[in-house]
Amino acid sequence: MKNYIKIFAIATILLFSFFACSDDSTEPPSTDNQGPEITHTKQQDILDSIPIVITAKIIESNLFRTVLYFKNITNSISTQWTLVDGAQDSTDSEIFVYIIPGQTQPTLIEYYITAIDLDNNLSTLPVGGSGNDPPGNIPPSDLFSFRIFINGVDYNFNGFENFSIASIFSLNCATSGCHSRARPSSGLSLYTHSNLLQGSLNRSNGQVPNYGGDVVIPFRLDESLIYQFITGNVTPIAPHDAINLSQEQIDLVKNWLENGARNNNGETPFGNASYRVYVCNQKSDKISVIDGYANVVSALIDVNVSPTTNSPHMCKYKDGFLYNTLIGSGKFLKTRISDYRIVGEVNGITKAGMIQISPDGTKAYVSRSSTSDPIFNTIFVVNTITMSVTKEILLPAPGIPHGIALTPDGTKLYVANLSLSRISIVDATNDEFIDDIVLSPGTEPMQTTISPDGTYLYVSARGTSKLLVLDTATNTIVAEVPVSPAPMHIAVTSDGNKIYIPSMMGKVVNVINKNGSTWTKVKEISHPGFSMLHGADLTADDRYLYVSSRNTNNAFNPYFSVGGEGPPGTIGIIDTQTDEVVKLIEIEEHGAGLVVEK
């Protein structure tokens, strides 16, 4: 190496001598590659910051000069071309040596080699270069390249915002046997930024099937599991207690998370989700936002708008806005999805419960929570443009008007009175009560949903553990399907032929097939992560069903417990082609109503 450094110094002196004596009036060299013959084996990737020695064989008895041109590309930013004169090897006169200085940051180096003879004939390798100031200064279209990895980080910082963050994860986490690229522990690779965002796929090492989830939530330090790990606030901590980052490194990760966990282009993650799922967390005053592609929590919306426990219960999505109810503070909120900012608030809706949005998006119906005392005989009509109550619809008798369903054409609203076991029908064109459908005592209609064609009203009967099917033309029950105890929300496929109902006490999702005018329960979907099932909704293409679990009884124990947090709710993601749970993820405390963006 010392000989190469001496050669490099001599070559540098010759380079300056050449520029001092060069004459701009010389004729341009021939560029037909009839000059010196150049052969070279492409440089392989480098895993260190040492100077890079590149060699080429040049056959030419009248060689005048040979030069290697190189440039650095780091995180898509390219330097200007730098030239290095070749020095003849002391043991072989046809071998020339070019020394590229060692790099302090990972980079991609592109390069080409030129040689010119005394007759001004120029050759380049790869072929196609030209120019004479200095010779071969115009690069060919094709170039040689190699990568320099430092601390296991590539020239795009492994997708992270900067070299320092990438190095922390590469050196301390993405190591063999831990969270590397190949067979990462818990199905979580921390080698690249995109790997990190995908979260874990096997968090419990197979104890709970398909159990994974996020480790980073942009802008959310306390809810980012990876930060809780590096600060030692997770049980069990082993083997992660061996990470032992310095305070400076911890602060770097902290600042990176608080600034949005950005990538190497300065972009915050999850900006182009194919769809999102919004889940109310009734005990934590937060709404979880799930990225539909990665199926991890990608954001959290704070709805702690009053000092009391607000208790977000249900949410609905329409035209770029999310609407949600708060049981505890009696509010109805409107949130703009583009920045998750609350842009509207309606007060005075005591025990605000379920929501239905009119087809044109200008009107919302808000019912009462199922936890209410049986004293209410009104539900609310809200103008979603002005975010003001326009009417209280008077119902015939006090009770708990909870589950509500709006026909697809927006002309009729059904209101299930949980405590009176009756369903009130409202004319949604003038928001006036029309009639009651009286059910058997003890039915306890919990939730309601209209079939996509508006022909049937589906009712989950908590008291009798049945799915009731009512013909909307005659307002009569045409079918009763036994289901597992305490049926909750109802999701119906767009063709109307498959119905999913999670059962809170049964810990299963009931699958019901519709064949003509016959409804049959065909399956129960279970999973160890189901605990007090609550909400359900399907994707626009019916491919995936999302179901939420409250888990307030802590029947599902998370693999990692974070200090200061209660038992998390869960989301089960079911592939409707197989009716199997393909992923289970954690959310905040007391998962409740949810909606899939459509």
N, C-alpha and C positions, 0 to 999 in steps of 0.2 A: 504493500500500500504506500510506503514512503517513497518508492520509486515513482509510483503513479502521481503522487502529489508534486514531486519535482518536475515530472514531465508536464503536468498541468501548469505549473508556474512558467516554465520555458515557453509553453504554447501561448500563454497569455501575453508574454513579452513580444513574441512573434506577431500576435494578432494586432497589438498597438502599432508595431512597426509597419505592418501591412497598410493599416488605415492612414498612417502618416505619409506613406509613399504612394498611395493609390492615385491613379490618374483617371478622372471622370471621362476623359476623351477616348478611353480604350473601347474597342468594338465589343458589342455584347457577345457572350459566349454562344457557341452552338448548343442547342437544347434537344438534339435528336438522340441523346444518350449514346452517341458514338464515342464518347470520351472514356475516361477510366472505367474499368469494370469493378462494380461494388457488390460484395456479398456480405450478408449480415443475418444473424439469427436474432429474432425479436427478443427484447428484454422481457423477462418474466416479472410478475408482481413482486414487490419488495415489502417486507414486514418490519422495516426499521428505518431510522433516520440517517443512516450513514451515507457518505457520498456514493453515487452509483457509477460504476465503471462499465462503459459500453465499448465494445470492440467491433471493428469491421475489417474485412479483407479488401484491399484495393490493389488491383493489378494494373499498373501503368508505369512505364519506364520514365516518362517525362512528366510525372505528377508535379503540379505546382502547389496545390493546396487542397486540403479536405476539411470540411466543417460539418458539425452536427448542430442542427437547430432544434430547440425544445421550448415548450411553453407549459405552464401549469394551469390546470383547471380545478378549482376548489369551490364546491357548492355552486356550480354553474357560472362562476366568475373566472374568466380567462385572463392570463397575463399576456404581455407582448412576447414576441419570439426573442429568445436569447440564443446567441451562438457560442459554440465551444470549438476551438480549433483542435484537430486531431494531432496527436503526437505519435511518432513512429515507435513501435515496440522495439526494445533493445535486442530481442532474440529473434525477431522475424520482421524483415523489412517490408513485408506486404500487410502486416497487421498494424492498424492504427487504433489508438486509445483515446476515448473522449470521456471526460469526467464531469458528471452533473452533480452539483453540490447537494449535500444532504438537506432534507426538508424538515421543517419544524412542525408542520401540520400535514395531515393526510391529503393527498392530491392525486390527480390523474395527470400523467405526463404524456404529451403527444410530441413526437419527434420525427425527423427525417435526416438523412445523411447526404452530403453533396461532395463531389470531387471534381476538380478542373485541372487540365493538363496545360503545358506551356503553349500549346497551340490554341488555347482558349476553348477547348471542347469540354462541355459540362455534362456530368451525369448526376442524377439524383436517385435515391432509393428511399421509399418507393419512387417509381418513375413519374415524370410529369412536372417536376419543378423547373424553374427558370430564374432569370434575373442575374445581374452582375454587380450589384452594389450592396453588399459584397456578393460573390458568386453564389447562385442558388437561393437568393433571399425571397423568391416567390415560391411558396410551398406547393407541392403536388396536392391533388385532390384527396388522395388516400394517404394516410399517415400511420406510422407505428404508434403504439401506446402501451403503457403499463401503469398499474396502480401502486401507490405507496400507502400501505396501511400503518398507522401509528396507534398504539394501544388497542389494536383490533378495530379501528375506525377507518372507514373508507373516505373518499374524497367528497362525498355528499353528507358527511357526518352521520352515516347510517340513517339518514332521514331526520335526525334531531336538529334542533335549532342552532346548536353550536357544537364545537369540538369538545368543550369541557363537559357538557351534559352527556354527550355520546360516550366519552371516555369513562365517566362514572359508571354507567350501566355496563359497558363492555368489560371493564376490568374487574368489577365487583359483583356483577349479577349474571351476565351472559357468558359464564364460564362452563367448561365441561362438567357434566353431572348436575348442573343447576339450571339456569334459564337460558341456555345456549340455543343455537338454531336447530341442532340435531337432537331429537328426542328430549325436549325441554321438560323440566320438572313441572308437574301440575298442568301440563299442556300450555305453559306460559313462557314464551320467548321474549327476552328483553334486549335482543340484539339490535333490532331496528325500531324506528319510531312506529311503523305500521304494525309490527309484531306486538308492541306494547299496547297499542290501542285495541287490538283484537281481544285482549284480556286472556284469561285462563279458560281452558277447555275441560280440564280434569282436576278440579280444585281439591277434591278429596281422595285423589289417587284411586279412583274406582269404587270407593265405598258408596257414593251416591251417584247414580248414572247421569252422565252428561251434565254435570254440575260445574259451572264456571262463572265467568262474569268479569266486570271491569276491575282494573287496578288503578286507573287514572280517570278522574273526571275534571276536565279543564276548568280552571278558575276556582276549583273547590278543594282546598287543602285538606280540611278535616275529613272529607268524604272520600279522599283518594287513598286507597288501601296501601299503595306503595309507600306513601309518606308515613303512614302509621307504622309500617314495617321498619323503615330506616330510623324512626325515632323511638322504637321499642315499645309501641303502644298496642301490640297485638299478642294474643295468646292462641296457640302456642307460638313462641317466637323462634325456637330452634327449628332449622339450623340458621335462620336469618340473623341471629345474634352475632354470627361470625363476620357479618359485613363490615362493621366497625368503621363507618365513614367519619372523616374529620368534620368539625363544625362548619368549616368553609364549604365542604362538599354538600353537606346537608342544606346549607343556606342556598347554594346554587340550585339544588333540586326544588327547594321551597319557592324560590323566586320564579323558576321556570313554570311550575304548576300554577302559581298565582297569576302569572302572565298569560295563561291559556294553554300551556303544554304544546307550544307551537312546533311546527316542523321546520325543515331547513329552508323553506321558502317564506317563513314568517307567517304561515297560515295556521289558524286554530283548527283543531280536528272536527270532523263530523259535519262540515259545512254543506255537504252535498248528499245528504241522506236520501235514499230512494223513498222512504217513508219513516215516520216516527210513531212511537207509541207513548201515550201520556198516562201515567198512573198516579192516582191520589194516594198519598201516604198520610193516613188520618191522624196518626199520633205525632208525626215529626213536623207538620206544617210545611211540607215540601211536596212538589210534584216531580216524579222521576220522568225523564225523557229518555226513551230507549231508541237507539239507532237501529233501524230495521235491517240494515245490511250486516253489521257486526253483531247485532243482538247483545249489546252491552249498554249500560246507562251512560249516556253521552253528555247529559246536562241535568241540572236541578233548578226548578223554579221555586223561589221562596214565596210563600203566601202568608207569612206571619204578619198580616197587616194590622193586627190589634194585639194588645198586651196579653189577652187571654189566649187559651188554646183554641186555635181557629178550626182545626179538624177538617181539612179538605176531603170531601166525600165522593163527588162525582165530577166528571169532566166530559165535555163534548168539543169536537173540532169542526170549524166551518170557515172556509175562505180565508185562511191565514191567521185565524184567531182561535184561541182556546178559551172556553168558558168553564168555570168551575164553581161549585158551591162550597161554603164553609159552614159546617153545622154549628160549631162553637160560637162564632161571632155573628152568625146570621147574615152572611153576605153572599153576593153573587158577583164574581170577578170576570173581567175580560182581559186576556193577555195577548199581546202581539207576538207571534211566533218568531219573527225575524230577529228580535233582540230580547225576547222573553221579558218584556217590560209590561207591567200591569197598566192598562190604559183606560180602564173603566171599573167602577165599583158601585154596586147597589146595596144599600143597607136596609135593615129592618125586616129581613125575611127570616123570622124565627125558625130555627131548626131546618135550615135550607137543605133539601135532599137531592132528588133526581132532576134531570134536565132533558128537555126536548127542544130542538131548534127547528123552526119552520123551514120549508124547502128553499125559500128565497133568502134565508139567513137574517131576516129583519126582526124576528120575534122569538123569544125564548119562554118556555113554560118551566116553572120551578115548583117542585113539590116539597113535601116535608120529609125529614129523616125518619127512618124506621125506629130510631131510639126515642122518638117523641112520646109525650103523654097523649092519650087518645082524646084530645080536646080541640083539634083543628078541623074546620069545615071550609077552608079556602086554600087555593093554590094561586100562584102569582103569574102574571103575564108581564114580560119585560121587553121594552124596545131596545134591541141590541145596538142600535145606532146611537141613541142618546143615553143609553144605559140608565133608564128610568122605568119604574113600575107604571104600567098603563092601566092595570086592572087587577083586582082580586076576584077570581071566579068563585062564586058561592056554591057550595055543595049542600045537599039536602040534610046531612047529619054530621055531627062531629065525630072524629076518629083520627086515624093516621093515614091521610092520603099520601101514599109513598110512590109506588111504581106507576110510571106514566108511559104511554106509547102514542105516537102520532102517526096517522095513516100517511102513506107515501105522497099523496096529493095534498097533504096538509089541511084537510077539511074536517077531520074528526080526531078528538083526543080522548083516550081512555085513561081513567084515573082509578087505580086499585086502592081501596081502603083496607089497610092491613088488619085493623082491629074490628071492623064491621063486616068483613067478608062480603063485600059488594064492590062492583065496578061501576063508576059513574061515567057517563058518556057526555062529552062536551062538544058543541058545535064550534069548531075552531075558526070559522069565518067571522063569527061575532062574539066568540068566547063566552057563550051562555050554556048552562047546564041543560041537557036534553032529557036524560033518563038514567035509571039505575038498572044494572044487572045484578040480581040478588043471588049470591052463592050459598051453599050449605054452611051452616054454622061451623066454626072451627077450620074453615078452609085456609084462612090467612093468606090472601094473595100478596105475594112479596114483590115480584117483578113482572113486567109485561113487555111484550115485543110483538110488533105487527109483521106478518109475512111480507116478503118483498112485493107481492102482487096485491096486498091489502085485503086478501080474502079471509085470512085467519088472524085471530088474536091469541097469542100464546101467553099463558099465565103460569108462573112457578108458584105452586101452592105449598107454603111452608108448613101449614098445619097438617096436611094430609100426605105430604111427600109425593106429589104428583105434578105432572105437566098437564095443564088443562088446555084444550083446544076449543076455541069459540068461533063460530061462523059469524063474521061481521055483518052479513046480510040479515040474519035472523036473530043475532045476539043470543044464541043458544050454544050449550056445550055439545060438541060432536065427538069428542074423544077425551079420554083420561088415561095417561100413561104413567104407571108407577116409576118413581125414580128414587135414588138414594136420599137419605134424610137431609132436610133443610136446603132445598134447591134455591139457587140465587139467580144471577143474571143469565140471560138467554141470548145466544148467538145463532143466527140462521144464515145458511149459505145463500148466495144470490139467486140460485135456481129454486130455493125454497124446499129442497129435498133432504136437507140434513140439519139437525138441530143439536146444539151443544148446550149443556146446562151443568155448571159446577155445583156440587153439593157441599155446603159448608161442613156439616157434621159427618158426612160420608167420606170426605177426603177423596172424592173421585169426580171426574167429569163424565156425565151421562151422555151417551151418543144415541140419538134417535133418528131413525130413517123415516121419511115420508114416501109412501108409494100410493099414488092416487089419493084416496080419502082414508088411508090407513096409516097410523103412526105406530112404530115399533121400536122399543129400546133394544139396541143391538150390541152395545158394548159399554164397559166402564173403563175409563183411562185413569190409571193410578200412578203415583210416583212418591218416593220418600220425602220429596220437597213440598208436597201438597199439605198444607196445614191451615184449616179454616178458610177454604176457598171462597172467593167473593165475586170478582168481576170477570167478564169475558167479552172478547171482540175478535172479529175475523179481519184479515187483510182484504184489500179490494179485490184481489184475485181468488180469494177463499183458500189460498194455499196454507196459511198458517193461522192458528188460533192462539191467542194470548190469554192466559188466565192468571189472576192474582190471588195470593194467599195473605191473610191477615197475620197468621202465626203469632198472635198476641199471647197464646198459651205456651210458646216456646217449644212446641212439639218437634219442630225442625231446628236442630242445633247447627249453626253455621260452622264450617270447618275452622275458620279463624274468627275469633271474637275481638272486637275493638273496644278498648277501655272507654267507659262512659256512655256506651251505646246499648240500647235494649235489643231484644230479639228482632232481627230483620224480617220484613215481609219477603215474599218471593214471587217471581214470575215464571210460569211454565210456558214454554213455546212448543206447540204441538203441530206436527206435520199432518195435515188433514188427509194426505194420500195414504198414510199408514196408520193414522191415529195413534202415533207414538210421540212421547216427549223427546224432542231433539236437543233441548237445552233448558237448564234451570239456572236462573240468576237471582241474586239478592237485590232487594231495593231497600228503601228506608222502612221505618217502623209502621206496622198496620197498613198493609196494602189493601186498597179498597177499589173504588170504581176506576175503570180505564177506558180508553178509546184509541183506536188505530186511525191514524191520519189517512183520509181517503179524498 
